[in-house]
Amino acid sequence: LTPQEQLAEQQRRQAEEEQTRLLEEARKANEPIAIDFKVTPGDAEVMRGGSVQVVASANRVIAPVEVKFKSSDGDWRSLSMNEAPAHPESFTQTLRDISDDLSYQVVMKQHQSSTYAIKVYDPATLKELRLKFSYPSYTGLKERVITGLDGSIEGVEGTKVDVTLVATAPLGACLLALDNGQTIAMKSVGNEATGTLAVSADSDYGIRATDARQNDIPFPARFSIHLLKDEPPKLEVVYPTIDTKVHPLEEAAFAVKAEDTVGLSELRLHSFYNQEKEEIQRISCGSNGQPMLDKVGEFIIDLEKRSNAVKGDTILFHFEAE
């Protein structure tokens, strides 16, 4: 080809390429543009009665933006989204007083985002306190468990108490806070958390607890720790309280009241008939394997069974409690 023909051919190809490009641009201009949404927080959890702020943006805004939502058994409802001052080119709306699980999505005309879930949860609350008392071995006391809402503790020195918080939902970090500033970590397993206190002096303690979502669990008060002094039992003679005369054919009755801070094991009547050998009668103070804190013991000496009982005989006696 001559130079003139080559130039003409080059210009023709350029014209065809330009025409193809213009046709492709025209085709794309007539195609619908895909709307891409960015939505926060996406899936979320909220405390019952709480709120969730929805923020959305799109690669192209062609109409007003709305948020649609519904509960599992309800109909879709819509709220207009307003421009978010803190997020340029974004829109926001707050879903308030949420009491049931919700589904929501952002819509613009026929375009819509993915559907997201808002799960409602109830914060953990105190259900009960469980106190397990383990006493020093010398007391003979078996382990004892007390449940309720009162965490007050009373025991002799060396008593150990497992304090268990039972909640309505899984627990997070929990601890026992003593009045001297010391804290004792509690081990959390599911809806329960346990920490151990040792009784050594009068004091008090509180419980600081959070649920698995780090919400604080309120406790209205602190609880007392009272050290019981392990003193000898106290005895009060019920009868006879003065020297008494009885007929040789009667029964001589004796009674004593005993009290103890730890627990009574046994009451005993020691008696001496004239110059005879001492006799001891015993009454056990256990109840279902647990020592009693107070008891009235009654004893009988049947004089009719003594063939040699005569006027002028003497019975000397005293009581003991262990």
NORHU-V556503 format. One record per residue. RES is the residue in one small letter. NEAR is the number of other C-alpha atoms within 10 Angstrom. Layout:
BEGIN
RES:NEAR  RES:NEAR
END
This chain:
BEGIN
l:7  t:7  p:8  q:8  e:10  q:11  l:11  a:11  e:13  q:10  q:12  r:12  r:11  q:11  a:12  e:11  e:12  e:12  q:12  t:12  r:12  l:12  l:12  e:12  e:12  a:11  r:10  k:11  a:10  n:9  e:9  p:7  i:10  a:9  i:15  d:14  f:19  k:15  v:21  t:15  p:15  g:16  d:14  a:13  e:16  v:19  m:18  r:16  g:13  g:14  s:15  v:18  q:11  v:19  v:22  a:27  s:21  a:18  n:12  r:13  v:13  i:11  a:11  p:12  v:24  e:22  v:25  k:18  f:22  k:17  s:17  s:11  d:9  g:9  d:9  w:13  r:12  s:14  l:14  s:14  m:20  n:15  e:16  a:15  p:10  a:9  h:12  p:9  e:14  s:19  f:24  t:22  q:18  t:13  l:15  r:11  d:13  i:18  s:17  d:17  d:17  l:20  s:16  y:23  q:21  v:28  v:21  m:18  k:10  q:7  h:14  q:17  s:18  s:12  t:14  y:18  a:18  i:20  k:17  v:18  y:17  d:12  p:21  a:24  t:21  l:16  k:14  e:17  l:20  r:20  l:23  k:17  f:23  s:18  y:21  p:15  s:10  y:6  t:14  g:15  l:19  k:14  e:12  r:12  v:12  i:13  t:13  g:10  l:12  d:15  g:23  s:13  i:22  e:15  g:24  v:20  e:17  g:16  t:19  k:21  v:23  d:17  v:22  t:21  l:24  v:22  a:21  t:16  a:18  p:19  l:28  g:22  a:18  c:23  l:19  l:20  a:17  l:18  d:13  n:9  g:7  q:9  t:15  i:15  a:15  m:23  k:17  s:22  v:11  g:15  n:19  e:22  a:23  t:21  g:18  t:17  l:18  a:16  v:20  s:16  a:15  d:12  s:15  d:17  y:21  g:18  i:23  r:16  a:26  t:19  d:22  a:17  r:15  q:13  n:16  d:18  i:18  p:13  f:12  p:8  a:11  r:16  f:16  s:17  i:21  h:18  l:18  l:17  k:12  d:14  e:9  p:13  p:17  k:13  l:18  e:13  v:16  v:13  y:14  p:12  t:11  i:7  d:7  t:9  k:10  v:11  h:12  p:19  l:14  e:12  e:15  a:18  a:13  f:19  a:17  v:23  k:18  a:23  e:18  d:20  t:17  v:22  g:20  l:24  s:20  e:18  l:23  r:19  l:21  h:14  s:18  f:15  y:14  n:12  q:10  e:9  k:9  e:12  e:11  i:13  q:13  r:15  i:16  s:15  c:23  g:16  s:9  n:7  g:10  q:16  p:20  m:21  l:16  d:18  k:19  v:16  g:22  e:17  f:17  i:12  i:15  d:13  l:17  e:14  k:12  r:11  s:9  n:10  a:15  v:12  k:10  g:9  d:11  t:13  i:14  l:12  f:14  h:13  f:20  e:15  a:22  e:14
END
